[in-house]
Amino acid sequence: MQNRLATIAALTLSLIATAASAEGVRIEKNISLDLATQIAAQTVATCSANGYNVTATVVDRAGTVRAVHRADNAGPHTLEASRLKAYTSASAKNTTLAMMEGAQKNPAAANLVHIPGYLLLGGGVPVKVGNEVIGAVGVGGAPGGHLDEQCAVAGIAKVQDLLK
C-alpha cells in the first residue's frame, strides 16, 4: 500500500513539474517575410499614388527589420526614419503619432524622445492580429507624419484578410 501511495505521489509531482515547466514556454504570433513584404509594397504603392516618394520598413514583434521598400526618388533619410518609426511603434505597441502627441501634452512622457532608437514622428503603425502586435510598419518621406501614417494604415488595410 505504501509503495502504491509513493508511486502515485511521485507521478503527481512529476505531472505538476511538467505543467509548471510548460508555463515557461510562450507561443507568440509574428509577422512572416511574405506578409511584411506585402505590407511594405502596399504602403509604398499607396503613398506613390498620392504623389509621395517614401520608404516603408516593416519590423517583426521584436523590432527586427523584415522588409524594406523604397520608392524611386525617396530621399536617403527616409530609410532610417522609416526603420526608427517601425521600431518605435513595435516596441511601444502604439502609433508613433499618438506617442508624439502624448509626449507633447504630458511632461512625464516627454522623456520618451531620449530612449535610444525611438523616433516620435508620425508614420509608425503597429500590425496586429486581434489585439496582439505582431510587428509594425514605419513610413518616411511624405510631407508630414500624419500622411506617412495614412499610407501605413492603408498598406495594412490592404492585407487585412491575412491578419486573422
TORMAR-902769 format. One record per residue: residue number from 1; x, y negated, z negated of N, C-alpha, C in turn. Coordinates in nm, 2 decimals, always signed. Layout:
+-----+--------+--------+--------+--------+--------+--------+--------+--------+--------+
| seq |     nX |     nY |     nZ |    caX |    caY |    caZ |     cX |     cY |     cZ |
+-----+--------+--------+--------+--------+--------+--------+--------+--------+--------+
| NUM |      X |      Y |      Z |      X |      Y |      Z |      X |      Y |      Z |
...
+-----+--------+--------+--------+--------+--------+--------+--------+--------+--------+
***
This chain:
+-----+--------+--------+--------+--------+--------+--------+--------+--------+--------+
| seq |     nX |     nY |     nZ |    caX |    caY |    caZ |     cX |     cY |     cZ |
+-----+--------+--------+--------+--------+--------+--------+--------+--------+--------+
|   1 |  +0.08 |  +0.12 |  +0.00 |  +0.00 |  +0.00 |  +0.00 |  +0.09 |  -0.13 |  +0.00 |
|   2 |  +0.19 |  -0.13 |  -0.09 |  +0.28 |  -0.24 |  -0.09 |  +0.35 |  -0.26 |  +0.04 |
|   3 |  +0.39 |  -0.15 |  +0.10 |  +0.46 |  -0.15 |  +0.23 |  +0.37 |  -0.22 |  +0.34 |
|   4 |  +0.24 |  -0.18 |  +0.33 |  +0.14 |  -0.24 |  +0.43 |  +0.12 |  -0.39 |  +0.40 |
|   5 |  +0.11 |  -0.43 |  +0.28 |  +0.10 |  -0.57 |  +0.24 |  +0.22 |  -0.65 |  +0.29 |
|   6 |  +0.34 |  -0.59 |  +0.27 |  +0.46 |  -0.66 |  +0.31 |  +0.47 |  -0.68 |  +0.46 |
|   7 |  +0.42 |  -0.57 |  +0.53 |  +0.42 |  -0.58 |  +0.68 |  +0.32 |  -0.69 |  +0.72 |
|   8 |  +0.21 |  -0.69 |  +0.66 |  +0.11 |  -0.80 |  +0.70 |  +0.16 |  -0.94 |  +0.67 |
|   9 |  +0.22 |  -0.95 |  +0.55 |  +0.28 |  -1.08 |  +0.51 |  +0.39 |  -1.12 |  +0.61 |
|  10 |  +0.47 |  -1.03 |  +0.65 |  +0.58 |  -1.06 |  +0.74 |  +0.52 |  -1.10 |  +0.88 |
|  11 |  +0.42 |  -1.03 |  +0.93 |  +0.36 |  -1.06 |  +1.05 |  +0.29 |  -1.19 |  +1.05 |
|  12 |  +0.22 |  -1.22 |  +0.94 |  +0.16 |  -1.35 |  +0.93 |  +0.26 |  -1.47 |  +0.93 |
|  13 |  +0.37 |  -1.45 |  +0.85 |  +0.47 |  -1.55 |  +0.85 |  +0.53 |  -1.57 |  +0.99 |
|  14 |  +0.55 |  -1.47 |  +1.06 |  +0.61 |  -1.48 |  +1.20 |  +0.52 |  -1.55 |  +1.29 |
|  15 |  +0.39 |  -1.52 |  +1.28 |  +0.29 |  -1.59 |  +1.36 |  +0.29 |  -1.74 |  +1.33 |
|  16 |  +0.29 |  -1.78 |  +1.20 |  +0.29 |  -1.92 |  +1.16 |  +0.42 |  -1.99 |  +1.21 |
|  17 |  +0.53 |  -1.92 |  +1.20 |  +0.66 |  -1.98 |  +1.25 |  +0.65 |  -2.00 |  +1.40 |
|  18 |  +0.59 |  -1.90 |  +1.47 |  +0.58 |  -1.91 |  +1.62 |  +0.49 |  -2.03 |  +1.66 |
|  19 |  +0.38 |  -2.04 |  +1.59 |  +0.29 |  -2.15 |  +1.61 |  +0.35 |  -2.29 |  +1.58 |
|  20 |  +0.43 |  -2.29 |  +1.47 |  +0.49 |  -2.42 |  +1.44 |  +0.60 |  -2.46 |  +1.54 |
|  21 |  +0.67 |  -2.36 |  +1.59 |  +0.78 |  -2.39 |  +1.69 |  +0.71 |  -2.43 |  +1.82 |
|  22 |  +0.60 |  -2.38 |  +1.85 |  +0.53 |  -2.41 |  +1.98 |  +0.48 |  -2.56 |  +1.97 |
|  23 |  +0.45 |  -2.61 |  +1.86 |  +0.41 |  -2.75 |  +1.84 |  +0.52 |  -2.85 |  +1.88 |
|  24 |  +0.65 |  -2.80 |  +1.88 |  +0.76 |  -2.89 |  +1.91 |  +0.78 |  -2.91 |  +2.06 |
|  25 |  +0.72 |  -2.83 |  +2.14 |  +0.73 |  -2.84 |  +2.28 |  +0.62 |  -2.92 |  +2.34 |
|  26 |  +0.65 |  -3.02 |  +2.42 |  +0.55 |  -3.11 |  +2.48 |  +0.53 |  -3.08 |  +2.63 |
|  27 |  +0.41 |  -3.09 |  +2.67 |  +0.39 |  -3.08 |  +2.81 |  +0.33 |  -3.21 |  +2.86 |
|  28 |  +0.41 |  -3.28 |  +2.95 |  +0.37 |  -3.41 |  +2.99 |  +0.35 |  -3.41 |  +3.15 |
|  29 |  +0.26 |  -3.50 |  +3.19 |  +0.24 |  -3.52 |  +3.33 |  +0.35 |  -3.62 |  +3.37 |
|  30 |  +0.39 |  -3.61 |  +3.50 |  +0.49 |  -3.70 |  +3.55 |  +0.46 |  -3.72 |  +3.70 |
|  31 |  +0.52 |  -3.83 |  +3.75 |  +0.49 |  -3.86 |  +3.89 |  +0.59 |  -3.78 |  +3.98 |
|  32 |  +0.54 |  -3.73 |  +4.09 |  +0.62 |  -3.65 |  +4.18 |  +0.69 |  -3.74 |  +4.28 |
|  33 |  +0.79 |  -3.69 |  +4.35 |  +0.86 |  -3.77 |  +4.45 |  +0.76 |  -3.81 |  +4.56 |
|  34 |  +0.68 |  -3.71 |  +4.61 |  +0.58 |  -3.74 |  +4.71 |  +0.48 |  -3.85 |  +4.68 |
|  35 |  +0.43 |  -3.84 |  +4.56 |  +0.33 |  -3.94 |  +4.51 |  +0.40 |  -4.08 |  +4.50 |
|  36 |  +0.52 |  -4.08 |  +4.44 |  +0.60 |  -4.21 |  +4.43 |  +0.62 |  -4.27 |  +4.57 |
|  37 |  +0.66 |  -4.19 |  +4.66 |  +0.69 |  -4.24 |  +4.80 |  +0.56 |  -4.29 |  +4.86 |
|  38 |  +0.45 |  -4.23 |  +4.84 |  +0.32 |  -4.28 |  +4.90 |  +0.28 |  -4.41 |  +4.83 |
|  39 |  +0.30 |  -4.42 |  +4.70 |  +0.26 |  -4.55 |  +4.64 |  +0.35 |  -4.66 |  +4.68 |
|  40 |  +0.48 |  -4.63 |  +4.69 |  +0.58 |  -4.74 |  +4.74 |  +0.54 |  -4.78 |  +4.88 |
|  41 |  +0.51 |  -4.68 |  +4.97 |  +0.48 |  -4.72 |  +5.11 |  +0.35 |  -4.79 |  +5.12 |
|  42 |  +0.25 |  -4.75 |  +5.05 |  +0.12 |  -4.82 |  +5.05 |  +0.13 |  -4.96 |  +4.99 |
|  43 |  +0.21 |  -4.98 |  +4.89 |  +0.23 |  -5.11 |  +4.83 |  +0.30 |  -5.21 |  +4.92 |
|  44 |  +0.40 |  -5.16 |  +4.99 |  +0.47 |  -5.25 |  +5.08 |  +0.38 |  -5.28 |  +5.20 |
|  45 |  +0.31 |  -5.18 |  +5.25 |  +0.22 |  -5.20 |  +5.36 |  +0.11 |  -5.30 |  +5.33 |
|  46 |  +0.06 |  -5.30 |  +5.21 |  -0.04 |  -5.40 |  +5.17 |  +0.02 |  -5.54 |  +5.16 |
|  47 |  +0.13 |  -5.55 |  +5.10 |  +0.20 |  -5.68 |  +5.10 |  +0.23 |  -5.73 |  +5.24 |
|  48 |  +0.28 |  -5.64 |  +5.32 |  +0.32 |  -5.68 |  +5.46 |  +0.20 |  -5.73 |  +5.54 |
|  49 |  +0.08 |  -5.66 |  +5.52 |  -0.04 |  -5.71 |  +5.58 |  -0.08 |  -5.85 |  +5.54 |
|  50 |  -0.04 |  -5.89 |  +5.42 |  -0.07 |  -6.02 |  +5.37 |  +0.04 |  -6.12 |  +5.40 |
|  51 |  +0.14 |  -6.08 |  +5.47 |  +0.25 |  -6.17 |  +5.51 |  +0.36 |  -6.18 |  +5.41 |
|  52 |  +0.37 |  -6.08 |  +5.31 |  +0.47 |  -6.09 |  +5.21 |  +0.58 |  -5.98 |  +5.23 |
|  53 |  +0.70 |  -6.02 |  +5.24 |  +0.81 |  -5.92 |  +5.25 |  +0.86 |  -5.89 |  +5.12 |
|  54 |  +0.83 |  -5.76 |  +5.07 |  +0.86 |  -5.72 |  +4.94 |  +0.93 |  -5.59 |  +4.93 |
|  55 |  +0.98 |  -5.56 |  +4.81 |  +1.03 |  -5.43 |  +4.78 |  +0.94 |  -5.37 |  +4.67 |
|  56 |  +0.91 |  -5.25 |  +4.69 |  +0.83 |  -5.17 |  +4.58 |  +0.92 |  -5.06 |  +4.53 |
|  57 |  +0.93 |  -5.05 |  +4.40 |  +1.01 |  -4.95 |  +4.34 |  +0.91 |  -4.87 |  +4.25 |
|  58 |  +0.91 |  -4.74 |  +4.26 |  +0.83 |  -4.66 |  +4.17 |  +0.92 |  -4.58 |  +4.08 |
|  59 |  +0.89 |  -4.58 |  +3.95 |  +0.96 |  -4.50 |  +3.85 |  +0.87 |  -4.40 |  +3.79 |
|  60 |  +0.94 |  -4.30 |  +3.72 |  +0.86 |  -4.20 |  +3.65 |  +0.83 |  -4.25 |  +3.51 |
|  61 |  +0.77 |  -4.16 |  +3.43 |  +0.73 |  -4.20 |  +3.30 |  +0.84 |  -4.24 |  +3.21 |
|  62 |  +0.97 |  -4.20 |  +3.24 |  +1.08 |  -4.24 |  +3.16 |  +1.15 |  -4.36 |  +3.22 |
|  63 |  +1.10 |  -4.42 |  +3.33 |  +1.16 |  -4.54 |  +3.39 |  +1.27 |  -4.51 |  +3.49 |
|  64 |  +1.28 |  -4.39 |  +3.53 |  +1.39 |  -4.35 |  +3.62 |  +1.33 |  -4.36 |  +3.77 |
|  65 |  +1.41 |  -4.43 |  +3.85 |  +1.36 |  -4.45 |  +3.99 |  +1.33 |  -4.32 |  +4.06 |
|  66 |  +1.22 |  -4.32 |  +4.13 |  +1.17 |  -4.21 |  +4.21 |  +1.17 |  -4.25 |  +4.36 |
|  67 |  +1.12 |  -4.37 |  +4.39 |  +1.11 |  -4.41 |  +4.53 |  +1.13 |  -4.56 |  +4.54 |
|  68 |  +1.19 |  -4.61 |  +4.65 |  +1.20 |  -4.75 |  +4.68 |  +1.17 |  -4.77 |  +4.83 |
|  69 |  +1.09 |  -4.87 |  +4.85 |  +1.06 |  -4.91 |  +4.99 |  +1.08 |  -5.06 |  +5.00 |
|  70 |  +1.16 |  -5.10 |  +5.09 |  +1.19 |  -5.24 |  +5.11 |  +1.15 |  -5.29 |  +5.25 |
|  71 |  +1.06 |  -5.38 |  +5.26 |  +1.01 |  -5.44 |  +5.38 |  +1.13 |  -5.51 |  +5.46 |
|  72 |  +1.11 |  -5.51 |  +5.59 |  +1.21 |  -5.59 |  +5.67 |  +1.20 |  -5.73 |  +5.62 |
|  73 |  +1.31 |  -5.79 |  +5.61 |  +1.32 |  -5.93 |  +5.57 |  +1.29 |  -5.96 |  +5.42 |
|  74 |  +1.28 |  -5.86 |  +5.34 |  +1.27 |  -5.88 |  +5.20 |  +1.40 |  -5.92 |  +5.14 |
|  75 |  +1.40 |  -6.02 |  +5.06 |  +1.52 |  -6.07 |  +5.00 |  +1.60 |  -5.97 |  +4.92 |
|  76 |  +1.73 |  -5.99 |  +4.91 |  +1.81 |  -5.89 |  +4.84 |  +1.78 |  -5.88 |  +4.69 |
|  77 |  +1.73 |  -5.99 |  +4.63 |  +1.69 |  -6.00 |  +4.49 |  +1.57 |  -5.91 |  +4.46 |
|  78 |  +1.49 |  -5.88 |  +4.56 |  +1.37 |  -5.81 |  +4.54 |  +1.39 |  -5.66 |  +4.50 |
|  79 |  +1.51 |  -5.61 |  +4.53 |  +1.54 |  -5.47 |  +4.49 |  +1.55 |  -5.46 |  +4.34 |
|  80 |  +1.63 |  -5.54 |  +4.28 |  +1.65 |  -5.54 |  +4.13 |  +1.52 |  -5.59 |  +4.06 |
|  81 |  +1.46 |  -5.69 |  +4.11 |  +1.34 |  -5.74 |  +4.05 |  +1.23 |  -5.63 |  +4.04 |
|  82 |  +1.21 |  -5.56 |  +4.15 |  +1.11 |  -5.46 |  +4.15 |  +1.14 |  -5.34 |  +4.06 |
|  83 |  +1.27 |  -5.31 |  +4.05 |  +1.31 |  -5.20 |  +3.96 |  +1.28 |  -5.24 |  +3.82 |
|  84 |  +1.32 |  -5.36 |  +3.78 |  +1.31 |  -5.40 |  +3.64 |  +1.16 |  -5.41 |  +3.61 |
|  85 |  +1.08 |  -5.46 |  +3.70 |  +0.93 |  -5.47 |  +3.67 |  +0.87 |  -5.33 |  +3.65 |
|  86 |  +0.91 |  -5.24 |  +3.73 |  +0.86 |  -5.10 |  +3.72 |  +0.91 |  -5.04 |  +3.59 |
|  87 |  +1.03 |  -5.05 |  +3.55 |  +1.09 |  -5.00 |  +3.43 |  +1.01 |  -5.06 |  +3.31 |
|  88 |  +1.00 |  -5.19 |  +3.31 |  +0.93 |  -5.26 |  +3.20 |  +0.79 |  -5.21 |  +3.18 |
|  89 |  +0.72 |  -5.20 |  +3.29 |  +0.58 |  -5.15 |  +3.29 |  +0.57 |  -5.01 |  +3.24 |
|  90 |  +0.65 |  -4.92 |  +3.29 |  +0.65 |  -4.78 |  +3.24 |  +0.69 |  -4.77 |  +3.09 |
|  91 |  +0.79 |  -4.85 |  +3.05 |  +0.83 |  -4.84 |  +2.92 |  +0.72 |  -4.89 |  +2.82 |
|  92 |  +0.66 |  -5.00 |  +2.85 |  +0.56 |  -5.06 |  +2.77 |  +0.42 |  -5.01 |  +2.79 |
|  93 |  +0.40 |  -4.94 |  +2.90 |  +0.27 |  -4.88 |  +2.94 |  +0.17 |  -4.99 |  +2.95 |
|  94 |  +0.21 |  -5.10 |  +3.02 |  +0.13 |  -5.22 |  +3.04 |  +0.17 |  -5.29 |  +3.16 |
|  95 |  +0.09 |  -5.38 |  +3.21 |  +0.13 |  -5.46 |  +3.33 |  +0.23 |  -5.56 |  +3.28 |
|  96 |  +0.32 |  -5.60 |  +3.37 |  +0.42 |  -5.70 |  +3.33 |  +0.36 |  -5.84 |  +3.32 |
|  97 |  +0.25 |  -5.86 |  +3.40 |  +0.18 |  -5.99 |  +3.40 |  +0.12 |  -6.01 |  +3.26 |
|  98 |  +0.05 |  -5.90 |  +3.21 |  -0.01 |  -5.91 |  +3.08 |  +0.10 |  -5.93 |  +2.97 |
|  99 |  +0.21 |  -5.86 |  +2.98 |  +0.32 |  -5.88 |  +2.89 |  +0.37 |  -6.02 |  +2.89 |
| 100 |  +0.39 |  -6.08 |  +3.01 |  +0.44 |  -6.21 |  +3.02 |  +0.34 |  -6.31 |  +2.96 |
| 101 |  +0.22 |  -6.30 |  +2.99 |  +0.12 |  -6.39 |  +2.93 |  +0.11 |  -6.37 |  +2.78 |
| 102 |  +0.12 |  -6.25 |  +2.73 |  +0.13 |  -6.23 |  +2.58 |  +0.25 |  -6.29 |  +2.52 |
| 103 |  +0.36 |  -6.28 |  +2.58 |  +0.48 |  -6.34 |  +2.53 |  +0.48 |  -6.49 |  +2.53 |
| 104 |  +0.41 |  -6.55 |  +2.63 |  +0.39 |  -6.70 |  +2.63 |  +0.30 |  -6.75 |  +2.52 |
| 105 |  +0.20 |  -6.67 |  +2.49 |  +0.10 |  -6.71 |  +2.39 |  +0.13 |  -6.68 |  +2.25 |
| 106 |  +0.21 |  -6.57 |  +2.23 |  +0.23 |  -6.52 |  +2.10 |  +0.38 |  -6.53 |  +2.07 |
| 107 |  +0.42 |  -6.62 |  +1.98 |  +0.56 |  -6.64 |  +1.94 |  +0.63 |  -6.51 |  +1.90 |
| 108 |  +0.55 |  -6.42 |  +1.83 |  +0.61 |  -6.29 |  +1.79 |  +0.65 |  -6.20 |  +1.91 |
| 109 |  +0.58 |  -6.22 |  +2.02 |  +0.61 |  -6.13 |  +2.14 |  +0.71 |  -6.20 |  +2.23 |
| 110 |  +0.75 |  -6.32 |  +2.20 |  +0.84 |  -6.39 |  +2.29 |  +0.98 |  -6.33 |  +2.30 |
| 111 |  +1.01 |  -6.25 |  +2.20 |  +1.14 |  -6.18 |  +2.20 |  +1.15 |  -6.06 |  +2.29 |
| 112 |  +1.04 |  -6.03 |  +2.35 |  +1.04 |  -5.92 |  +2.45 |  +1.13 |  -5.94 |  +2.56 |
| 113 |  +1.15 |  -6.07 |  +2.59 |  +1.24 |  -6.10 |  +2.71 |  +1.39 |  -6.07 |  +2.68 |
| 114 |  +1.42 |  -6.04 |  +2.55 |  +1.56 |  -6.01 |  +2.51 |  +1.58 |  -5.86 |  +2.51 |
| 115 |  +1.48 |  -5.78 |  +2.54 |  +1.51 |  -5.63 |  +2.55 |  +1.58 |  -5.60 |  +2.68 |
| 116 |  +1.70 |  -5.54 |  +2.67 |  +1.77 |  -5.51 |  +2.79 |  +1.69 |  -5.43 |  +2.89 |
| 117 |  +1.69 |  -5.47 |  +3.01 |  +1.62 |  -5.41 |  +3.12 |  +1.48 |  -5.45 |  +3.14 |
| 118 |  +1.43 |  -5.54 |  +3.05 |  +1.29 |  -5.59 |  +3.06 |  +1.29 |  -5.71 |  +3.15 |
| 119 |  +1.18 |  -5.72 |  +3.24 |  +1.16 |  -5.84 |  +3.32 |  +1.01 |  -5.87 |  +3.31 |
| 120 |  +0.98 |  -5.98 |  +3.24 |  +0.85 |  -6.02 |  +3.21 |  +0.80 |  -6.12 |  +3.32 |
| 121 |  +0.78 |  -6.07 |  +3.44 |  +0.72 |  -6.14 |  +3.55 |  +0.62 |  -6.05 |  +3.61 |
| 122 |  +0.51 |  -6.11 |  +3.66 |  +0.40 |  -6.02 |  +3.72 |  +0.45 |  -5.94 |  +3.83 |
| 123 |  +0.39 |  -5.82 |  +3.85 |  +0.43 |  -5.73 |  +3.96 |  +0.46 |  -5.59 |  +3.91 |
| 124 |  +0.46 |  -5.56 |  +3.78 |  +0.48 |  -5.42 |  +3.73 |  +0.35 |  -5.37 |  +3.68 |
| 125 |  +0.31 |  -5.25 |  +3.74 |  +0.18 |  -5.19 |  +3.70 |  +0.20 |  -5.04 |  +3.67 |
| 126 |  +0.15 |  -5.00 |  +3.56 |  +0.16 |  -4.85 |  +3.53 |  +0.07 |  -4.77 |  +3.62 |
| 127 |  +0.12 |  -4.65 |  +3.65 |  +0.05 |  -4.55 |  +3.72 |  +0.00 |  -4.45 |  +3.62 |
| 128 |  -0.14 |  -4.43 |  +3.62 |  -0.20 |  -4.35 |  +3.52 |  -0.28 |  -4.23 |  +3.58 |
| 129 |  -0.28 |  -4.12 |  +3.50 |  -0.38 |  -4.02 |  +3.52 |  -0.46 |  -4.02 |  +3.39 |
| 130 |  -0.59 |  -4.06 |  +3.41 |  -0.67 |  -4.09 |  +3.29 |  -0.61 |  -4.20 |  +3.21 |
| 131 |  -0.58 |  -4.17 |  +3.09 |  -0.51 |  -4.27 |  +3.00 |  -0.36 |  -4.25 |  +2.99 |
| 132 |  -0.31 |  -4.15 |  +3.05 |  -0.17 |  -4.11 |  +3.04 |  -0.09 |  -4.18 |  +3.15 |
| 133 |  +0.01 |  -4.25 |  +3.11 |  +0.10 |  -4.32 |  +3.20 |  +0.20 |  -4.22 |  +3.25 |
| 134 |  +0.21 |  -4.20 |  +3.39 |  +0.30 |  -4.10 |  +3.45 |  +0.41 |  -4.17 |  +3.52 |
| 135 |  +0.41 |  -4.30 |  +3.53 |  +0.51 |  -4.38 |  +3.60 |  +0.46 |  -4.53 |  +3.61 |
| 136 |  +0.53 |  -4.60 |  +3.70 |  +0.49 |  -4.74 |  +3.72 |  +0.55 |  -4.78 |  +3.86 |
| 137 |  +0.48 |  -4.88 |  +3.91 |  +0.53 |  -4.94 |  +4.04 |  +0.57 |  -5.09 |  +4.01 |
| 138 |  +0.68 |  -5.13 |  +4.06 |  +0.72 |  -5.27 |  +4.05 |  +0.73 |  -5.33 |  +4.18 |
| 139 |  +0.69 |  -5.46 |  +4.20 |  +0.69 |  -5.52 |  +4.33 |  +0.76 |  -5.66 |  +4.31 |
| 140 |  +0.85 |  -5.69 |  +4.40 |  +0.92 |  -5.82 |  +4.40 |  +0.92 |  -5.88 |  +4.54 |
| 141 |  +0.89 |  -6.01 |  +4.55 |  +0.91 |  -6.07 |  +4.68 |  +0.79 |  -6.15 |  +4.73 |
| 142 |  +0.67 |  -6.13 |  +4.68 |  +0.56 |  -6.21 |  +4.71 |  +0.58 |  -6.35 |  +4.65 |
| 143 |  +0.51 |  -6.45 |  +4.70 |  +0.53 |  -6.59 |  +4.64 |  +0.44 |  -6.60 |  +4.51 |
| 144 |  +0.47 |  -6.52 |  +4.41 |  +0.41 |  -6.53 |  +4.28 |  +0.39 |  -6.39 |  +4.23 |
| 145 |  +0.41 |  -6.37 |  +4.10 |  +0.39 |  -6.24 |  +4.03 |  +0.25 |  -6.19 |  +4.04 |
| 146 |  +0.15 |  -6.28 |  +4.04 |  +0.02 |  -6.23 |  +4.05 |  -0.01 |  -6.16 |  +4.19 |
| 147 |  +0.06 |  -6.21 |  +4.29 |  +0.05 |  -6.15 |  +4.42 |  +0.12 |  -6.02 |  +4.43 |
| 148 |  +0.24 |  -6.01 |  +4.37 |  +0.31 |  -5.88 |  +4.35 |  +0.22 |  -5.78 |  +4.29 |
| 149 |  +0.15 |  -5.82 |  +4.18 |  +0.07 |  -5.73 |  +4.11 |  -0.05 |  -5.68 |  +4.19 |
| 150 |  -0.11 |  -5.77 |  +4.27 |  -0.22 |  -5.74 |  +4.36 |  -0.18 |  -5.63 |  +4.45 |
| 151 |  -0.06 |  -5.64 |  +4.51 |  -0.01 |  -5.54 |  +4.60 |  +0.01 |  -5.41 |  +4.53 |
| 152 |  +0.07 |  -5.41 |  +4.41 |  +0.09 |  -5.29 |  +4.34 |  -0.04 |  -5.22 |  +4.30 |
| 153 |  -0.14 |  -5.30 |  +4.26 |  -0.27 |  -5.24 |  +4.23 |  -0.33 |  -5.18 |  +4.35 |
| 154 |  -0.32 |  -5.25 |  +4.47 |  -0.38 |  -5.19 |  +4.59 |  -0.30 |  -5.07 |  +4.64 |
| 155 |  -0.17 |  -5.06 |  +4.62 |  -0.10 |  -4.94 |  +4.66 |  -0.14 |  -4.82 |  +4.57 |
| 156 |  -0.16 |  -4.84 |  +4.44 |  -0.20 |  -4.73 |  +4.36 |  -0.35 |  -4.69 |  +4.39 |
| 157 |  -0.43 |  -4.79 |  +4.42 |  -0.57 |  -4.76 |  +4.46 |  -0.58 |  -4.67 |  +4.58 |
| 158 |  -0.49 |  -4.69 |  +4.67 |  -0.49 |  -4.61 |  +4.80 |  -0.46 |  -4.46 |  +4.78 |
| 159 |  -0.40 |  -4.43 |  +4.66 |  -0.37 |  -4.29 |  +4.63 |  -0.45 |  -4.24 |  +4.51 |
| 160 |  -0.55 |  -4.31 |  +4.47 |  -0.63 |  -4.28 |  +4.35 |  -0.68 |  -4.14 |  +4.35 |
| 161 |  -0.72 |  -4.08 |  +4.46 |  -0.77 |  -3.94 |  +4.46 |  -0.67 |  -3.84 |  +4.42 |
| 162 |  -0.54 |  -3.88 |  +4.43 |  -0.43 |  -3.79 |  +4.38 |  -0.40 |  -3.80 |  +4.24 |
| 163 |  -0.46 |  -3.90 |  +4.17 |  -0.43 |  -3.93 |  +4.03 |  -0.54 |  -3.87 |  +3.94 |
| 164 |  -0.57 |  -3.74 |  +3.96 |  -0.67 |  -3.67 |  +3.88 |  -0.62 |  -3.55 |  +3.81 |
+-----+--------+--------+--------+--------+--------+--------+--------+--------+--------+
***
